[in-house]
Amino acid sequence: MKQIFVFALLMSFGLAVNAQSRPSDKLFEKMALKPGVTMMSFSKEMLDAVNLNFDDDEGDEESNVTGDLHEVKLIIYTAPENEEPMAFRETTLGYLPLSRYDKVEDDDPDEDVDIRILRKGKKVSECHVLFQGETNGVLLSFFGNFKIDEVDKLAEKMDSYK
C-alpha cells in the first residue's frame, strides 16, 4: 500500500512539473489574478474541430496557423470601472521572459501590436500576439509545433478587433 502511495505521489509531481514547462506559464498564472482580466483556453481537441484561419475583410487574403497546434490561450483585459487602467502591454511583457523570445518586427510601426515567438530553427513552439488599446488589451497565444504564414497579416487582423 505504501508503494502505491509513493508511486501516485511521484506521478502527480511529474505531471505538475510537466504542466509548468513552458516559459510563458508564469504570465498566465499572474494575469489570471488581475482585475478586469478574462482568460480562455482552447485545447487541441477543440482546435481540431475548427479550421483556424483569419480571413481579411475582403476575403482575398488569409493568414493561417499551420502545423501541430496544441493549445490557444486568450486574455482579454477591460479596465474595471472606477479604477485606473492597467498598463496591459507592460504588465504582460513583464511576466514573459523576453530574452527567450524573438520579436517579430511589424511592417506598420504605428500599430499597437507586439508579436513574440519562441522557436527552434523554423519551428515555432509559442507565438504571442499582444495589443493594447486605450483602456483594453488582448493577448492571443498559440502553442505547439507549427509555422506561421504571413505573421503581419495575422497582427493586422488582431489589431482590427481592438
Contacts in CASP RR format, 6 or more apart in sequence:
PFRMAT RR
TARGET T0000
AUTHOR 0000-0000-0000
METHOD contacts of the structure
MODEL  1
MKQIFVFALLMSFGLAVNAQSRPSDKLFEKMALKPGVTMMSFSKEMLDAV
NLNFDDDEGDEESNVTGDLHEVKLIIYTAPENEEPMAFRETTLGYLPLSR
YDKVEDDDPDEDVDIRILRKGKKVSECHVLFQGETNGVLLSFFGNFKIDE
VDKLAEKMDSYK
19 25 0 8 1.000
22 126 0 8 1.000
22 143 0 8 1.000
23 96 0 8 1.000
23 97 0 8 1.000
23 100 0 8 1.000
23 101 0 8 1.000
23 118 0 8 1.000
23 126 0 8 1.000
24 96 0 8 1.000
24 118 0 8 1.000
24 126 0 8 1.000
24 128 0 8 1.000
24 141 0 8 1.000
26 95 0 8 1.000
26 97 0 8 1.000
27 92 0 8 1.000
27 95 0 8 1.000
27 96 0 8 1.000
28 39 0 8 1.000
28 73 0 8 1.000
28 75 0 8 1.000
30 95 0 8 1.000
31 37 0 8 1.000
31 39 0 8 1.000
31 75 0 8 1.000
31 91 0 8 1.000
31 92 0 8 1.000
31 95 0 8 1.000
31 139 0 8 1.000
32 39 0 8 1.000
34 77 0 8 1.000
34 86 0 8 1.000
34 91 0 8 1.000
35 80 0 8 1.000
35 83 0 8 1.000
36 77 0 8 1.000
36 78 0 8 1.000
36 79 0 8 1.000
36 80 0 8 1.000
36 86 0 8 1.000
37 75 0 8 1.000
37 76 0 8 1.000
37 77 0 8 1.000
38 75 0 8 1.000
38 76 0 8 1.000
38 77 0 8 1.000
38 78 0 8 1.000
39 73 0 8 1.000
39 74 0 8 1.000
39 75 0 8 1.000
39 76 0 8 1.000
40 73 0 8 1.000
40 74 0 8 1.000
40 76 0 8 1.000
41 71 0 8 1.000
41 72 0 8 1.000
41 73 0 8 1.000
41 74 0 8 1.000
42 71 0 8 1.000
42 72 0 8 1.000
42 73 0 8 1.000
42 74 0 8 1.000
43 71 0 8 1.000
44 69 0 8 1.000
44 70 0 8 1.000
44 71 0 8 1.000
47 69 0 8 1.000
47 70 0 8 1.000
47 71 0 8 1.000
47 72 0 8 1.000
52 64 0 8 1.000
52 65 0 8 1.000
52 69 0 8 1.000
52 72 0 8 1.000
53 62 0 8 1.000
53 63 0 8 1.000
53 64 0 8 1.000
53 65 0 8 1.000
54 62 0 8 1.000
54 63 0 8 1.000
54 64 0 8 1.000
54 153 0 8 1.000
54 154 0 8 1.000
54 157 0 8 1.000
54 158 0 8 1.000
55 61 0 8 1.000
55 62 0 8 1.000
56 62 0 8 1.000
56 153 0 8 1.000
56 156 0 8 1.000
56 157 0 8 1.000
57 160 0 8 1.000
61 150 0 8 1.000
61 153 0 8 1.000
62 153 0 8 1.000
63 148 0 8 1.000
63 149 0 8 1.000
63 150 0 8 1.000
63 151 0 8 1.000
63 153 0 8 1.000
63 154 0 8 1.000
63 157 0 8 1.000
64 149 0 8 1.000
64 150 0 8 1.000
65 127 0 8 1.000
65 142 0 8 1.000
65 146 0 8 1.000
65 148 0 8 1.000
65 154 0 8 1.000
66 146 0 8 1.000
66 147 0 8 1.000
66 148 0 8 1.000
66 149 0 8 1.000
67 144 0 8 1.000
67 145 0 8 1.000
67 146 0 8 1.000
67 147 0 8 1.000
68 144 0 8 1.000
68 145 0 8 1.000
68 146 0 8 1.000
69 142 0 8 1.000
69 143 0 8 1.000
69 144 0 8 1.000
69 146 0 8 1.000
70 143 0 8 1.000
70 144 0 8 1.000
70 145 0 8 1.000
71 142 0 8 1.000
71 143 0 8 1.000
71 144 0 8 1.000
72 140 0 8 1.000
72 141 0 8 1.000
72 142 0 8 1.000
72 143 0 8 1.000
73 139 0 8 1.000
73 140 0 8 1.000
73 141 0 8 1.000
73 143 0 8 1.000
74 138 0 8 1.000
74 139 0 8 1.000
74 140 0 8 1.000
74 141 0 8 1.000
75 92 0 8 1.000
75 138 0 8 1.000
75 139 0 8 1.000
75 141 0 8 1.000
76 136 0 8 1.000
76 137 0 8 1.000
76 138 0 8 1.000
77 86 0 8 1.000
77 88 0 8 1.000
77 136 0 8 1.000
77 137 0 8 1.000
77 138 0 8 1.000
78 135 0 8 1.000
78 136 0 8 1.000
78 137 0 8 1.000
79 85 0 8 1.000
79 86 0 8 1.000
79 135 0 8 1.000
79 136 0 8 1.000
85 134 0 8 1.000
85 135 0 8 1.000
87 132 0 8 1.000
88 132 0 8 1.000
88 133 0 8 1.000
88 136 0 8 1.000
88 137 0 8 1.000
89 112 0 8 1.000
89 114 0 8 1.000
89 130 0 8 1.000
89 131 0 8 1.000
89 132 0 8 1.000
89 137 0 8 1.000
92 130 0 8 1.000
92 139 0 8 1.000
93 114 0 8 1.000
93 116 0 8 1.000
93 130 0 8 1.000
96 116 0 8 1.000
96 128 0 8 1.000
98 116 0 8 1.000
100 118 0 8 1.000
101 116 0 8 1.000
101 117 0 8 1.000
101 118 0 8 1.000
101 126 0 8 1.000
101 128 0 8 1.000
102 116 0 8 1.000
102 117 0 8 1.000
102 118 0 8 1.000
102 119 0 8 1.000
103 114 0 8 1.000
103 115 0 8 1.000
103 116 0 8 1.000
104 115 0 8 1.000
104 116 0 8 1.000
104 117 0 8 1.000
104 151 0 8 1.000
104 152 0 8 1.000
104 155 0 8 1.000
106 113 0 8 1.000
106 115 0 8 1.000
106 152 0 8 1.000
106 155 0 8 1.000
107 152 0 8 1.000
108 152 0 8 1.000
108 156 0 8 1.000
111 131 0 8 1.000
111 155 0 8 1.000
111 156 0 8 1.000
111 159 0 8 1.000
112 131 0 8 1.000
112 132 0 8 1.000
112 133 0 8 1.000
112 159 0 8 1.000
112 162 0 8 1.000
113 129 0 8 1.000
113 130 0 8 1.000
113 131 0 8 1.000
113 155 0 8 1.000
113 156 0 8 1.000
113 158 0 8 1.000
113 159 0 8 1.000
114 129 0 8 1.000
114 130 0 8 1.000
114 131 0 8 1.000
115 127 0 8 1.000
115 128 0 8 1.000
115 129 0 8 1.000
115 130 0 8 1.000
115 151 0 8 1.000
115 155 0 8 1.000
116 126 0 8 1.000
116 127 0 8 1.000
116 128 0 8 1.000
116 130 0 8 1.000
117 124 0 8 1.000
117 126 0 8 1.000
117 127 0 8 1.000
117 128 0 8 1.000
117 148 0 8 1.000
118 124 0 8 1.000
118 125 0 8 1.000
118 126 0 8 1.000
118 127 0 8 1.000
119 125 0 8 1.000
122 147 0 8 1.000
123 145 0 8 1.000
123 146 0 8 1.000
123 147 0 8 1.000
124 142 0 8 1.000
124 144 0 8 1.000
124 145 0 8 1.000
124 146 0 8 1.000
124 147 0 8 1.000
124 148 0 8 1.000
125 143 0 8 1.000
125 144 0 8 1.000
125 145 0 8 1.000
126 141 0 8 1.000
126 142 0 8 1.000
126 143 0 8 1.000
126 144 0 8 1.000
127 141 0 8 1.000
127 142 0 8 1.000
127 148 0 8 1.000
127 151 0 8 1.000
128 139 0 8 1.000
128 140 0 8 1.000
128 141 0 8 1.000
128 142 0 8 1.000
129 139 0 8 1.000
129 140 0 8 1.000
129 141 0 8 1.000
129 154 0 8 1.000
129 155 0 8 1.000
129 158 0 8 1.000
130 137 0 8 1.000
130 138 0 8 1.000
130 139 0 8 1.000
130 140 0 8 1.000
131 137 0 8 1.000
131 138 0 8 1.000
131 155 0 8 1.000
131 158 0 8 1.000
131 159 0 8 1.000
131 162 0 8 1.000
132 162 0 8 1.000
133 162 0 8 1.000
136 162 0 8 1.000
137 162 0 8 1.000
138 158 0 8 1.000
138 161 0 8 1.000
138 162 0 8 1.000
140 158 0 8 1.000
142 148 0 8 1.000
148 154 0 8 1.000
END
